[in-house]
């Protein structure tokens, strides 16, 4: 499976003439969208690409043709066997329509992609050597006939098969109804008209229900590709250890062919992949929760860095004595908090912090004059009563 880069199709055909080639639907859709954008065309494209039967594929392509005839013709210039799931060669038990596995491998070797060729190859050898040994050690410790990852899929398939109804038409032929459609399952040929069994090598939910009616094990109907024995054979051969590459001479490294002259451009070399216009940035960190709580004031919708103080809470009553004093203190603090909040709101609305300071100074002076006048008046009253 490739992304249709120039020369790949011809080169692969020359090196591997008997292999079956596919095109990554994500890259194919990127080219398709550049010429024929639109949400309806996008839905029709992916429905056609992931259709498991020829009837579903023809229905999706008919809808795409009704939307835009030119888009239909552009897409059909590519052979459906290279991008449509229903037309894949079922010799390879894989129904993937994208090359995400290749992208994962590229990310796995990302720290070494900008290294010199000898360092790059040596680091790849070390990583693969370690990975193969780990997989082989795991394979030797497995029990049963099917590997654990596929066993989990089979368990989910058996749970989904409980909603099906089956009618036997012989020893190995069944008519299965899953509520949406009726399919024909042939256990002796290991086929189902939904084409999922043939594409993946794993029994679909229709076949799983027929196998349960026969009181047989679903593990016996899986492709040998998923067995523990094949897993052990895949990682049984080791990659041998090698000495350091520093001792190798240039003749042994390159032979007659010499590396090209390296032209270094201005600036720091770019390591990141060039992304499409509508492609999001890489997610380096974990996606944070949508409800952020401040650790300073313990309120939501902001964090400690953007905190502006929050609401000022009054103190509660003490457990032992001083209740009246605490109540008065609470009321005064509540008034102060209200004045503070009012001052902050005025500051935010007016945008002039100097005006709020002047208002606070003026209010303090007014309160001070009122207290002084009241004390002076009380002292005069006391002197008059004494005379």
PyMOL commands that set and color helices and strands:
alter all, ss='L'
color gray80, all
select helices_A, chain A and resi 8-15+25-35+39-49+54-67+69-76+80-82+85-87+100-108+110-112+117-140+148-163+196-200+205-213+218-221+224-226+228-234+245-247+250-254+323-350+353-386
alter helices_A, ss='H'
color red, helices_A
select strands_A, chain A and resi 165-168+173-177+182-186+191-192
alter strands_A, ss='S'
color yellow, strands_A
deselect
rebuild
show_as cartoon
